[in-house]
Structures are given as structure tokens and as C-alpha cells.
Amino acid sequence: MHSDVLIIGAGSAGSVVANRLSADPARRVTVLEAGARVTDPEMRRPELWPFIHGRRYDWAYRTTPQPGLAGRSLEWARGKGPGGSSLVHAMAHMRGCRADFDRWVEATGDDRWSWDALLPSFIRSESFSGGADAVHGADGPLPVMLPGPDLSSPLVTDYLAAWESLGVARIPDHNGGEMLGGTPNSLTIRDGQRVTVSDVYLDPVLDRPNLTLLTGVDVHRLVLAGSRVSGVEVSLHGADEVLTADEVILCAGSIGDPLLLMRSGIGDPSVLSAAGVDTVLESTGVGTNLHDHLLGAGTLYRSARPVPPTRLQLSESMTYLSLDGLSVTAGPADIVVGCVVGPSASESFPDHGVAPGEGYTLLFGVTNPTSRGSLRISGPDLADEPIIDPNYLDTEHDRAAFRAALEHARLVGGSDALAAWRDSEVLPGASVSTEAEADAFIARAAITHHHPVGTLSMGASDAAPVTPDLRFRGLSNLHVVDASVIPSITAGPVHASVLALAESFAARYPA
Ligand SMILES: Cc1cc2nc3c(=O)[nH]c(=O)nc-3n(C[C@H](O)[C@H](O)[C@H](O)COP(=O)(O)OP(=O)(O)OC[C@H]3O[C@@H](n4cnc5c(N)ncnc54)[C@H](O)[C@@H]3O)c2cc1C
């Protein structure tokens, strides 16, 4: 079987690229996806998102024990099936700050990755509940809903008022280019149900004769011919096969992409030989620059009155803040404090004793961590467990910013404006007050915010595995289009920027 374009992974980015590239009927596009179609009705229910992990549509990875997290190893969910991680994610839609994309431009030397240049791609991807304006789109595939007071929890309404009482501005939403301030989270929910990227980009165009989606297909390796990829080795209907293509686009995500390259003999020779793989193409940046957001879970309060169940997806409002002052409204975000409509705590605190309806959590975290980790294969096969080491909280920058985030969570959590909700602070509790106590608490409380990026970073430097055009360095017909190319993480959840990145790539793909 031969295709003009072979897309590996039908996840968030892969669904976008498949739609846009197959719009040209002369181009034969094939999409290969390891997972099967997901029909679990619980996947659709926004409030259940934290409880659907570990099912057959989750790759269910795990990190190595993290020295910065008191030796804990974290579960890393990743979606498997058409829709990819949008099958399991928390549905928050936040584009990031202008300043985040300035860093992309700095890494790539390419203005096409600036906020202004990406804005048309953001707009093209969405159908915003508030209608079109200078920064929002109303005609794109993905529904983006900004909840009003009818849907927001009364706790969240008071939480936002509490920030205002402390001098933090109220902003219209997170998607105007500046994120500092309080606002409900925009969500990719329609009629009370999760919308996956496959639902709106891939599935509606599957009747195109030039588009083929093959599910349940594990891509084992790329097959190289000189400086080109001639095809991919897959298992299809129980048999091993090679599928050939003129162009190959990697959309298997921050974990899937580098693992596939390494299994193919592309990467750092010392990493490959340790896993029993011969080096075919040396590329030492593959699998490096791994970074992620953490959230402290949490500042947990017992409530003085019943907390009604969420009508959305539990974590209803993230407030982004500058450490230069609460009243700063433009520029980079340093920390975030989020309000969860229910008790949420890491696995370190199983005995916190606060039942649903009796409490709430203020999550807190660092938006632009400087700690960097890596990802490696442990053997030559897809079934070999990857070695995932995000190296969390390695830098003093991250630890100090995390302490500041905890202080800000306690500031708003203890404010007069939340007095009617607050009975007592259960976590961290009165025993945590010094810097050392805060560090020790954070190491036990931090959980992943599920945003690993950067494992095939794009950059101007030859050390970056991917060029600013999203071509893999050293292979003329291989592109990488997904969260792995993000050189430095955006302040908030990354999904919106992954979609914009894919839209931007597709818009300039040669006809
Ligand atoms: C639990 C969770 C909560 C999250 N919450 C949010 C949120 O609220 N907001 C937000 O913005 N972001 C959130 N994210 C992050 C966001 O969902 C991801 O960053 C984004 O979906 C990544 O898109 P991608 O295209 O890079 O990869 P993915 O969407 O993960 O797609 C990769 C696809 O490739 C397939 N694949 C991998 N390897 C192979 C192979 N060898 N052969 C064939 N197919 C393969 C996978 O099965 C998958 O379908 C969350 C993520 C998770 C897991």
C-alpha cells in the first residue's frame, strides 16, 4: 500500500493534519493509529475525566522515581485511539500568553511562531460560544465554550470575586493573548459532553475517497533509504507489513514520536546502544528537553457548607499571576492557582478525610518550569517500557516559584471573600510554614498537569532535532507535527497551541 502522505497517530494534531491535507482530492492520505475507536460513554462525561484513566484507551505510562518529588513516580495518561489525548484530557482550552510564543520565536528565529502569526490558526480551529471577534473564531471545527454564571459553580464565582478583592483583574477569558487575571476556564464541551478532536476534524471527512484511517495499527519502525523515509513497519491484521509513502508526518505525540524514532535507530548512539538498537542516524536531541507542568494537589479546605457537584469538569478556573505583583495584567505568567469543585489531593494524602461535597481544593503550580528531563527506550520493541524522566523540580527557579504559588493559593484560600466557604485548611495545614516545610509538602503534593512537551523540539540550532519548518533534521521527507516540537511550554494547558501549530503547518504545506 502506497500513500502520498502517511500520518502516524490520529490524535489531536494528527486529526487536524489529516483533515487539512486530505482537503486536496489529488493527495492520497493515510492515517495510522495504534488505538481502536473509543465508545465508552463515560469518556463523554466531563466531570469523570480524572476517573477514566488506565482504561484500554490510555497508554498509561509511568515516570521513573523522581528525586524532586520525594522519590515518587507519577502516572502519565496518554490517549490511544482516534482523538488521542483529547479522549482523556481535561478539556480546558487556553492558548497561552504572547510572551510564551516570543520564546518559540527566540528558539526558532522564525516569526511564524509568534502570537500574531499564530492567531489566524487559533481562530481557524475554533467555534467560540461568544462569537467571532478580533481574537475568536466562530466557524472552526472545535467548539470552545466559555461558561457563564448559570453553569459555573457558586464556589468558583466566589473564588473569582476573592481574587478581585485582592487586586487581581477579571479578564474576559484566557484566549486573548494575555492570561494574567481571573476568569472561568474555556472548555471544549458541547451540549454537556466532551468533544474530541477526532469528532470534529477527522470523523466528518472520513468519507473522502483519498483519506484512509487504519486503527489498531502499531507503527514499530520507520524504514530509511538514504536520507529519506521510504515507509513504516507496522503490524496490520496480525501480520507485519511495510507501508510506503512519499511523505511521512509524525503525529504520535511527545512520548510516541521519540520512542518510534529511537526504535528506528534515530537518536543518541549511547541511548540506542544501551537499548540494543543500532544507530542509523545520529540525532542527540531526540527525547531530550522533556518538560511538563506540575500542580500542587493541593491546598485542601474543609468547607463550612455543602459544595454542590460541578456542572462542568471539576477544575473550573485557573488564575494566572505574575510574581511582579497581583495587579500586573500583561506579560508572562509565572504561577497559577486553580479552583477545583471538590476535594483533590495527591496519592500521598489518602487519609485527608474530606469527602466529595465537604471540601474543595486550590491547585497551584509553575507556568514556565526550567527543569528539563528526558525520554529513552529500554529495548527495541514497542512493548518495551519507556524510561520517562521529567526531572521535576530540579531547578531552584522551579522550587522557589512553586513555594510562591503555594503562598498565593493560601492567600486567596484564606481571604475574607472565601470566609463563608472555609471551615479549615486541611492541607498543607498548620504544620507547614517554613521554606523547608513548604518544599517537603510540595514534593509530596505535586501531580502532573499532563502537558509533556519538547521531546523533539523545533529550533534554529543544529542541535534541535526539528527545524522551524517542522522537518526532522537529516531526513528530507519526514515532518513532526504535535506537542513534541514545542520548544518551551506555554503558561497554561497546551492543547490549543498544539491545534494551532498543526493548523499553521497544514496552511503552508505545499500544494
Ligand atoms: C489526562 C490529561 C489531561 C489533559 N488536560 C488538558 C487540558 O485540560 N487542556 C489542554 O490544553 N491539554 C490537556 N492535556 C494535554 C493535551 O491533551 C495534549 O497535549 C495533546 O492532546 C497532545 O496532542 P498530540 O497530537 O501531541 O498527541 P496525542 O493527542 O496524544 O496523539 C498521539 C496519537 O498517536 C498515537 N500513537 C502513538 N504511538 C503510536 C504508534 N507507534 N503507532 C500508531 N499510533 C501511535 C496515539 O495512540 C495517539 O492517538 C491533557 C492530557 C492528558 C493526558
PDBQT file of the ligand as one rigid body, heavy atoms in Angstrom, charges set to zero:
ROOT
HETATM    1  C1  LIG A 601      -5.221  13.354  31.395  1.00  0.00    +0.000 C 
HETATM    2  C2  LIG A 601      -4.876  14.524  30.509  1.00  0.00    +0.000 A 
HETATM    3  C3  LIG A 601      -5.446  15.775  30.766  1.00  0.00    +0.000 A 
HETATM    4  C4  LIG A 601      -5.123  16.861  29.948  1.00  0.00    +0.000 A 
HETATM    5  N1  LIG A 601      -5.812  18.031  30.116  1.00  0.00    +0.000 NA
HETATM    6  C5  LIG A 601      -5.627  19.025  29.218  1.00  0.00    +0.000 A 
HETATM    7  C6  LIG A 601      -6.453  20.182  29.252  1.00  0.00    +0.000 A 
HETATM    8  O1  LIG A 601      -7.404  20.288  30.020  1.00  0.00    +0.000 OA
HETATM    9  N2  LIG A 601      -6.182  21.170  28.351  1.00  0.00    +0.000 N 
HETATM   10  C7  LIG A 601      -5.143  21.095  27.484  1.00  0.00    +0.000 A 
HETATM   11  O2  LIG A 601      -4.906  22.047  26.761  1.00  0.00    +0.000 OA
HETATM   12  N3  LIG A 601      -4.362  19.991  27.422  1.00  0.00    +0.000 NA
HETATM   13  C8  LIG A 601      -4.611  18.950  28.233  1.00  0.00    +0.000 A 
HETATM   14  N4  LIG A 601      -3.879  17.807  28.114  1.00  0.00    +0.000 N 
HETATM   15  C9  LIG A 601      -2.799  17.755  27.113  1.00  0.00    +0.000 C 
HETATM   16  C10 LIG A 601      -3.300  17.570  25.681  1.00  0.00    +0.000 C 
HETATM   17  O3  LIG A 601      -4.396  16.685  25.621  1.00  0.00    +0.000 OA
HETATM   18  C11 LIG A 601      -2.145  17.032  24.831  1.00  0.00    +0.000 C 
HETATM   19  O4  LIG A 601      -1.042  17.901  24.945  1.00  0.00    +0.000 OA
HETATM   20  C12 LIG A 601      -2.497  16.918  23.352  1.00  0.00    +0.000 C 
HETATM   21  O5  LIG A 601      -3.679  16.180  23.173  1.00  0.00    +0.000 OA
HETATM   22  C13 LIG A 601      -1.325  16.272  22.620  1.00  0.00    +0.000 C 
HETATM   23  O6  LIG A 601      -1.656  16.140  21.271  1.00  0.00    +0.000 OA
HETATM   24  P1  LIG A 601      -0.675  15.338  20.316  1.00  0.00    +0.000 P 
HETATM   25  O7  LIG A 601      -1.279  15.388  18.977  1.00  0.00    +0.000 OA
HETATM   26  O8  LIG A 601       0.702  15.832  20.520  1.00  0.00    +0.000 OA
HETATM   27  O9  LIG A 601      -0.680  13.828  20.866  1.00  0.00    +0.000 OA
HETATM   28  P2  LIG A 601      -1.880  12.832  21.153  1.00  0.00    +0.000 P 
HETATM   29  O10 LIG A 601      -3.189  13.525  21.115  1.00  0.00    +0.000 OA
HETATM   30  O11 LIG A 601      -1.526  12.098  22.400  1.00  0.00    +0.000 OA
HETATM   31  O12 LIG A 601      -1.872  11.834  19.889  1.00  0.00    +0.000 OA
HETATM   32  C14 LIG A 601      -0.895  10.876  19.637  1.00  0.00    +0.000 C 
HETATM   33  C15 LIG A 601      -1.576   9.717  18.916  1.00  0.00    +0.000 C 
HETATM   34  O13 LIG A 601      -0.578   8.866  18.353  1.00  0.00    +0.000 OA
HETATM   35  C16 LIG A 601      -0.917   7.520  18.592  1.00  0.00    +0.000 C 
HETATM   36  N5  LIG A 601       0.318   6.737  18.601  1.00  0.00    +0.000 N 
HETATM   37  C17 LIG A 601       1.363   6.848  19.461  1.00  0.00    +0.000 A 
HETATM   38  N6  LIG A 601       2.332   5.961  19.143  1.00  0.00    +0.000 NA
HETATM   39  C18 LIG A 601       1.893   5.284  18.042  1.00  0.00    +0.000 A 
HETATM   40  C19 LIG A 601       2.447   4.248  17.250  1.00  0.00    +0.000 A 
HETATM   41  N7  LIG A 601       3.661   3.731  17.494  1.00  0.00    +0.000 N 
HETATM   42  N8  LIG A 601       1.714   3.767  16.207  1.00  0.00    +0.000 NA
HETATM   43  C20 LIG A 601       0.497   4.300  15.906  1.00  0.00    +0.000 A 
HETATM   44  N9  LIG A 601      -0.072   5.283  16.634  1.00  0.00    +0.000 NA
HETATM   45  C21 LIG A 601       0.625   5.777  17.691  1.00  0.00    +0.000 A 
HETATM   46  C22 LIG A 601      -1.614   7.572  19.941  1.00  0.00    +0.000 C 
HETATM   47  O14 LIG A 601      -2.406   6.425  20.181  1.00  0.00    +0.000 OA
HETATM   48  C23 LIG A 601      -2.412   8.855  19.854  1.00  0.00    +0.000 C 
HETATM   49  O15 LIG A 601      -3.691   8.644  19.312  1.00  0.00    +0.000 OA
HETATM   50  C24 LIG A 601      -4.183  16.699  28.903  1.00  0.00    +0.000 A 
HETATM   51  C25 LIG A 601      -3.615  15.454  28.641  1.00  0.00    +0.000 A 
HETATM   52  C26 LIG A 601      -3.974  14.351  29.420  1.00  0.00    +0.000 A 
HETATM   53  C27 LIG A 601      -3.384  13.015  29.099  1.00  0.00    +0.000 C 
ENDROOT
TORSDOF 0
